[in-house]
Amino acid sequence: MADLLWDDVSAFFDPDSMGSLPDVRVPDVSVEGWQAVLDLVAEKGWKCQYSEGETVLPVPRAEVVLSRPVDAECPNLRVWPTADVLAIFRFLDDEVVGFDVDLRELQGQERLDVLCGFLGEIGRRLGRPVLMEGEGAYGHPILGFDVESDRVVLLMEP
C-alpha cells in the first residue's frame, strides 16, 4: 500500500504554487550520518554523480567533503533513485543532510511512490525524520518520513 495517495497530495506537488525545487532535509545528523547516506547510495546501486563546480569526481568520504575550505565551491551529489527522478544533495552543513527534488519529475502516483520509497530508505538508514518543505519555506514541512510509523506522512493539511 502506498504511503500517500496522489489524489490527496497533488496540490503540494504543483511547481507553480510550491516552487519547482522543494527542500528536503534530515536535521540533527553528523558527518557519520552523511557517510551513511553515501554508503546507502552505493549499496542501493543508485546512479550518482559527484561534482565540485563543473568537475566530476569520484564520490569522496563525507569527512573529506565536509572539511573543505569555507570559500570552496559547494559540491553536490546527483542521485537518481530511478531513471526519471533526480535528487541533488548539497554539502552545505555537516549537521543537516539536505537535498532538492524537482516537482516536475514527481507527477502522479508512480513517481510519488518513488519519492516516498527514497525518503523512507534515507530515514530508516539514519533513524531520523526526513522533511520536505516548499521551496524556501524552511521550518514548514509539508510531508516527511516518520520514524515511529515507518512511513511517509502528511505534516500539513492540503
N, C-alpha and C positions, 0 to 999 in steps of 0.2 A: 504494500500500500504506500502511496506517495506521502511524503511528509506534508506537503502543501498542495492544494489544488489550484490550477491556473485560474479558473473562474473566480476564485476567492482573492487572488493576489495580483491579478493582471494590472490593476491601477498602479501598483507600486513598480511596475516594470515599463512604464511609459517614459521613454527618454526625454520627451518634451517637458514633462512636469517634474521628473525626478533628477534630471541630468543624465547624460548617457553613461557616465562612468561613476557609479556609486562606490563609496569607500567601504572596504571590508577590513576588519581588524580583529586581532586577538590581543586583548590587553594583558598586562601583567605577566609577560614572559621574560625570558633571558636569552643570552647567547645560545644556551643549550636548547631552548625552545626553537629558535631559528634553525639550529642544526637539525633538530628533529623534523622540521618541515622539509629541509633539503634532503634528508635521508628518506622521507616519505615519498618525495617526488621521484627519487632514484628507484626505490623499492617498487613503486607502482608502475614504473616504466613510462610515466607521462613524458611526452615530448617536451623538451625545455630548451631555452637559450639564455645564457647569462651574458650580459654586456655591460661595459663601462664606457659611456658615451657611444660612439659608433663602433667600438672594438668588441668583437665577440670573443669570449674567452671560455676556457673550461670552468665549470662551477667550482668555486673555491670552498673551503670550510667557512662556516659562519663567522668564526672569530677573526678570520682574515678580512672578510668583507666589512665587518662592523668596526674594525680598528683602523680603517683608512683615515687619512688626514681630514680635518673638518672642511677644508676648502676643496677637497676632491669631488669630482663629479659623482652624483648619486648613481650607483649601479642598479640594474634591475634584472629580474629573472622572469622571463616569459614562460608560462606553463600552460600547456594545452591538455586538460583532463580528457577531452575528446577533440577530434579534428576541428570542430566548429566553435569551440568555446575556449577563450583565452583569459587567463588571469595574469596580471602583471604585478609581481612582488617588487616593492621598493624598500631598499635597506636604509630607511631614514632614522630608525630608532631601535636600539637593542632591547627595549622593553615592550615593544609593540610589533607584532608581525602584521604588516599592512600590505594590502594589495587592492587593485582595481579589477572590476569586471566590466564588460560592455553590455548594457541592456539591449542594444540592438541585436546581440547574439543570443539573448536569453528570452526569446518569444515562444510561448507555447508550453504545454505540459512536459514534453520530452526534454527540452532544454532546461526547464525549471528543475526537473528530476536530476539532471546532470549537476546543476549548481548545488542543490541540496546534498547530493552524494559527496561532492567535493568539499563543501563546508563540514559535513559530518566526518569525513576522513581526517581533516585537519583538527577538528575539535576533539575527536576521540584520541588522536595521537598525542595532543597536548594536554588533554584533560581539562580544557578551558572552553568557555563560550567563544563563538565566532560570530561577530556582529556585522550586519550590513546596514549602512546608513546612506541616505540620499547624498548625491554629490555635494560636498561642502557642508553637510548637515551633521557635523561632529557632535556626538553626545545624544543623538536622537535615532537610535537603531529602529529599523523597520522590521527586520526579521533576523533570526540567528539560530545557530546550533545551541541547543540547551543540553548541557551535560547530564543533568538528572533524568530527563525524559529520553535522552539519546536520540534526539531528532531535531530537525529544523522547525521552529515555531514562529508564528507572527508575534511581534512585540509591539505592534501599533495597529489600531483599527483601520481598515480600508476606508 
